[in-house]
Amino acid sequence: MLTVHSAFPEPALHPFIRAYVQREARLGSRELVEPVVARLGVMLEFEFAGAYEVRNYGSNLLDATFPISIIGPQTWRRARLIIRGHVESLVVMFQPAGFHALFGTPTLPLSETGTEGHAVLGHAVTRLHQRLGNLRSFEERVQLLDRFFFRRMKNVAVVDPFYRALHLLAVSDANASVGDLARHTGVSMRQLERRSLAYSGMSPKTVARIARFNRALRYHSGGARTWTDTAQMAGYHDHMHLVRDFRVFAGDAPTSALQEIAPDHLIHFARDHAANVDGADRG
């Protein structure tokens, strides 16, 4: 079983970072399996013990793993994590366009894969990994992460309308259309399409679909009585529309997919701030 600690960043960092999540397990010969389903936002992951095994569905191929990994947004259930032995990881879960906003790195090349962190972010993230490893408590690590990202935030210009449009598309429960949000934020659809690939790693329509899928996971986990109720609450046209999205984004029909997703899996933390407020600690 995994021991999980989670915390939100300081409020000034909320537009960029959703949560910090630390997970530790000492499993011996046992193993846990965690499907990697569709989600928005980049994850920056630090390993302090053994690493996860990342195995692709439909093949025996393994993804490379690193002490520092940048894991891009996912648009389908491509792989699963095999957790065994002693694992201790700390994950920074960014808002859909938050990684690009803080570091200026295009997100599209990071999508659907994991990349060695030093190669993208350089010595600063390597030093951060070392300093985090020297701290023993989750609360101390959260404080260090907040300080690190506050320094990054000082270099960020005023948030542009493209970032605002993508953020609203991802976190709003209003189920607004891409066209409506483009008009509301004063940007053209063509510009939004182009910037969305760089900022979030996917098209704005895909951002909206995965955000709706994540809402469905949240509502059903929160006690929606039936999948039909969940579909209506999440903004689907009908139940079958929800089923089609689950097959694309989670690899199976809703009930079967949910049986593979445990409360300590990372997808439950890859949601907007409002959905997590009652379930996270604050370091």
C-alpha positions as CSV (number, residue, x, y, z in Angstrom):
1,M,0.0,0.0,0.0
2,L,1.1,3.5,-0.7
3,T,1.5,6.2,1.9
4,V,0.4,9.5,0.4
5,H,0.8,13.1,1.4
6,S,-0.5,16.0,-0.7
7,A,-0.5,19.7,-0.4
8,F,-1.4,22.8,-2.4
9,P,1.2,25.4,-3.1
10,E,0.9,28.9,-1.7
11,P,-2.1,30.8,-3.3
12,A,0.1,32.9,-5.5
13,L,1.3,29.7,-7.3
14,H,-2.2,28.2,-7.9
15,P,-2.4,29.6,-11.5
16,F,0.7,27.5,-12.3
17,I,0.7,24.5,-9.9
18,R,-2.2,22.2,-8.8
19,A,-0.6,20.2,-6.1
20,Y,2.4,18.5,-4.6
21,V,2.1,14.8,-4.0
22,Q,4.5,12.5,-2.1
23,R,4.1,8.7,-2.2
24,E,6.1,6.1,-0.5
25,A,5.9,2.3,-0.4
26,R,7.9,-0.6,0.9
27,L,6.3,-3.6,-0.8
28,G,8.9,-6.3,-0.6
29,S,7.9,-8.9,-3.2
30,R,4.4,-7.5,-3.8
31,E,3.6,-5.1,-6.6
32,L,0.9,-2.5,-7.3
33,V,-0.3,-1.6,-10.8
34,E,-1.5,1.9,-11.6
35,P,-2.9,2.8,-15.1
36,V,-1.8,6.1,-16.6
37,V,-5.0,7.5,-18.0
38,A,-5.6,10.8,-19.8
39,R,-4.8,13.9,-17.9
40,L,-3.9,17.6,-18.4
41,G,-0.7,19.3,-17.3
42,V,3.0,18.4,-17.0
43,M,4.3,16.5,-13.9
44,L,7.8,17.0,-12.5
45,E,8.7,13.9,-10.6
46,F,11.6,13.4,-8.2
47,E,12.7,9.9,-7.1
48,F,14.5,9.3,-3.9
49,A,14.6,5.5,-3.8
50,G,13.7,2.9,-6.4
51,A,11.9,3.9,-9.6
52,Y,8.6,2.9,-11.0
53,E,8.6,0.5,-13.9
54,V,6.6,2.1,-16.8
55,R,5.2,-0.6,-19.1
56,N,3.2,0.1,-22.3
57,Y,-0.1,-1.6,-22.8
58,G,-0.3,-4.0,-25.7
59,S,3.5,-4.7,-25.6
60,N,6.4,-5.6,-23.4
61,L,8.1,-2.3,-24.1
62,L,9.4,-0.3,-21.1
63,D,9.8,3.4,-20.9
64,A,13.0,4.8,-19.5
65,T,12.8,6.2,-16.0
66,F,15.0,8.8,-14.4
67,P,15.7,10.3,-10.9
68,I,14.2,13.5,-12.2
69,S,11.4,13.1,-14.8
70,I,9.3,15.5,-16.7
71,I,6.1,13.6,-17.7
72,G,4.0,15.3,-20.3
73,P,0.2,15.4,-20.6
74,Q,-1.5,12.2,-21.7
75,T,-4.3,11.9,-24.2
76,W,-5.0,8.1,-23.8
77,R,-4.2,5.2,-21.5
78,R,-0.8,4.4,-23.0
79,A,1.0,2.8,-20.1
80,R,0.8,1.6,-16.5
81,L,3.1,2.0,-13.5
82,I,4.4,-1.1,-11.8
83,I,5.3,-0.3,-8.2
84,R,7.4,-2.7,-6.3
85,G,10.2,-2.7,-3.6
86,H,11.0,0.6,-1.9
87,V,9.6,3.7,-3.8
88,E,9.7,7.3,-2.6
89,S,8.6,9.9,-5.1
90,L,7.6,13.6,-5.0
91,V,5.5,15.0,-7.8
92,V,4.8,18.6,-8.8
93,M,1.5,18.6,-10.7
94,F,1.2,21.7,-12.9
95,Q,-1.9,23.4,-14.2
96,P,-2.5,22.6,-17.9
97,A,-0.4,25.5,-19.1
98,G,1.5,26.1,-15.9
99,F,4.8,24.4,-16.8
100,H,5.0,26.5,-20.0
101,A,4.2,29.7,-18.1
102,L,6.9,29.2,-15.5
103,F,9.7,27.8,-17.7
104,G,8.8,28.9,-21.3
105,T,9.4,25.3,-22.5
106,P,7.0,24.1,-25.3
107,T,4.8,21.4,-24.0
108,L,4.0,19.5,-27.2
109,P,7.4,17.7,-27.4
110,L,6.8,16.5,-23.8
111,S,3.4,15.0,-24.5
112,E,2.7,11.3,-24.1
113,T,6.2,10.5,-22.7
114,G,8.7,11.0,-19.9
115,T,11.8,13.1,-20.4
116,E,15.0,13.3,-18.2
117,G,14.6,16.5,-16.2
118,H,18.1,17.8,-16.2
119,A,18.1,17.8,-20.0
120,V,15.1,20.2,-20.0
121,L,15.6,22.3,-17.0
122,G,19.3,22.1,-16.4
123,H,21.4,22.4,-13.2
124,A,18.7,24.2,-11.2
125,V,16.4,21.2,-11.1
126,T,19.3,18.9,-10.3
127,R,20.3,21.0,-7.3
128,L,16.6,21.1,-6.2
129,H,16.5,17.3,-6.3
130,Q,19.6,17.1,-4.1
131,R,18.2,19.6,-1.6
132,L,14.8,17.8,-1.5
133,G,16.6,14.5,-0.9
134,N,18.3,16.0,2.2
135,L,15.0,16.9,3.8
136,R,13.1,14.3,5.7
137,S,9.6,15.7,6.1
138,F,7.0,16.4,3.5
139,E,6.3,19.8,5.0
140,E,9.9,20.9,4.6
141,R,9.9,19.7,1.0
142,V,6.7,21.7,0.3
143,Q,8.3,24.8,1.7
144,L,11.4,24.4,-0.5
145,L,9.3,23.8,-3.6
146,D,7.2,26.9,-2.9
147,R,10.4,29.0,-2.6
148,F,11.9,27.5,-5.8
149,F,8.7,28.3,-7.8
150,F,8.3,31.7,-6.3
151,R,11.7,32.6,-7.7
152,R,10.6,31.2,-11.1
153,M,7.3,33.2,-10.9
154,K,9.2,36.5,-10.7
155,N,10.4,36.0,-14.3
156,V,6.9,35.4,-15.6
157,A,5.3,38.3,-17.5
158,V,1.6,39.2,-16.9
159,V,-0.5,36.2,-17.9
160,D,-1.5,36.5,-21.5
161,P,-5.1,35.9,-22.8
162,F,-4.1,32.5,-24.4
163,Y,-3.1,31.1,-21.0
164,R,-6.2,32.5,-19.4
165,A,-8.4,30.9,-22.1
166,L,-6.8,27.5,-21.7
167,H,-6.9,27.7,-17.9
168,L,-10.7,28.5,-18.0
169,L,-11.2,25.7,-20.5
170,A,-9.6,23.2,-18.2
171,V,-10.9,24.2,-14.8
172,S,-14.4,25.6,-15.5
173,D,-17.4,23.5,-14.6
174,A,-19.5,25.6,-16.9
175,N,-18.7,23.3,-19.9
176,A,-18.2,26.4,-22.1
177,S,-17.3,25.8,-25.8
178,V,-13.9,26.6,-27.1
179,G,-15.4,29.3,-29.3
180,D,-17.1,30.9,-26.4
181,L,-13.9,31.1,-24.4
182,A,-11.9,32.4,-27.3
183,R,-14.4,35.3,-27.7
184,H,-14.6,35.9,-24.0
185,T,-10.8,36.2,-23.7
186,G,-10.4,38.2,-26.9
187,V,-8.3,35.7,-28.9
188,S,-9.0,34.2,-32.3
189,M,-9.6,30.5,-32.8
190,R,-6.6,30.1,-35.1
191,Q,-4.3,31.7,-32.5
192,L,-5.8,29.7,-29.7
193,E,-5.2,26.4,-31.6
194,R,-1.6,27.3,-32.3
195,R,-0.8,28.5,-28.8
196,S,-2.6,25.6,-27.2
197,L,-0.2,23.1,-28.7
198,A,2.8,25.0,-27.3
199,Y,1.2,25.9,-23.9
200,S,-0.7,22.7,-23.1
201,G,0.6,20.1,-25.5
202,M,-2.7,19.5,-27.2
203,S,-5.5,21.2,-29.1
204,P,-8.1,23.3,-27.1
205,K,-10.8,20.8,-28.1
206,T,-8.8,18.0,-26.5
207,V,-8.2,20.1,-23.4
208,A,-11.9,20.5,-23.1
209,R,-12.6,16.8,-23.6
210,I,-10.1,15.6,-21.1
211,A,-11.2,18.3,-18.6
212,R,-14.8,16.9,-18.9
213,F,-13.5,13.3,-18.5
214,N,-11.7,14.4,-15.3
215,R,-14.9,16.0,-14.1
216,A,-16.7,12.8,-14.6
217,L,-14.1,10.9,-12.5
218,R,-14.5,13.5,-9.8
219,Y,-18.3,13.5,-9.7
220,H,-18.6,9.7,-9.7
221,S,-15.9,9.3,-7.1
222,G,-17.8,12.0,-5.1
223,G,-20.9,10.0,-5.0
224,A,-22.9,10.4,-8.2
225,R,-25.6,7.7,-8.1
226,T,-25.3,6.4,-11.6
227,W,-23.2,6.9,-14.7
228,T,-26.1,8.7,-16.3
229,D,-26.1,11.2,-13.5
230,T,-22.4,11.5,-13.8
231,A,-22.7,12.2,-17.6
232,Q,-25.2,14.9,-17.0
233,M,-23.3,16.6,-14.2
234,A,-20.0,16.5,-16.2
235,G,-21.6,18.1,-19.3
236,Y,-21.9,15.1,-21.7
237,H,-24.7,15.0,-24.2
238,D,-25.7,11.5,-23.1
239,H,-24.4,8.4,-21.3
240,M,-23.0,6.8,-24.5
241,H,-20.9,9.9,-25.2
242,L,-19.3,9.4,-21.7
243,V,-18.7,5.7,-22.5
244,R,-16.9,6.6,-25.7
245,D,-14.6,9.1,-23.9
246,F,-13.8,6.6,-21.2
247,R,-12.8,4.0,-23.8
248,V,-10.4,6.6,-25.4
249,F,-9.0,8.2,-22.2
250,A,-9.1,5.3,-19.7
251,G,-9.0,2.3,-22.0
252,D,-12.3,0.7,-20.9
253,A,-15.9,1.2,-20.1
254,P,-16.5,3.5,-17.1
255,T,-17.2,0.9,-14.4
256,S,-14.3,-1.4,-15.5
257,A,-12.0,1.6,-15.8
258,L,-12.8,2.9,-12.4
259,Q,-12.2,-0.5,-10.8
260,E,-8.5,-0.1,-11.9
261,I,-8.1,3.4,-10.4
262,A,-7.4,3.5,-6.7
263,P,-7.8,6.6,-4.4
264,D,-4.0,6.9,-4.1
265,H,-3.4,7.0,-7.9
266,L,-2.0,10.3,-9.3
267,I,-5.0,10.9,-11.5
268,H,-7.0,11.9,-8.4
269,F,-4.7,14.8,-7.8
270,A,-4.6,16.0,-11.5
271,R,-7.7,18.1,-11.1
272,D,-8.5,21.7,-10.5
273,H,-7.9,23.4,-7.1
274,A,-11.6,23.5,-6.1
275,A,-11.9,19.8,-6.5
276,N,-9.0,19.0,-4.1
277,V,-9.4,21.6,-1.4
278,D,-10.9,19.3,1.2
279,G,-8.5,16.4,0.5
280,A,-5.1,17.9,0.7
281,D,-2.8,18.9,3.5
282,R,-0.9,22.2,3.6
283,G,2.8,22.1,4.4
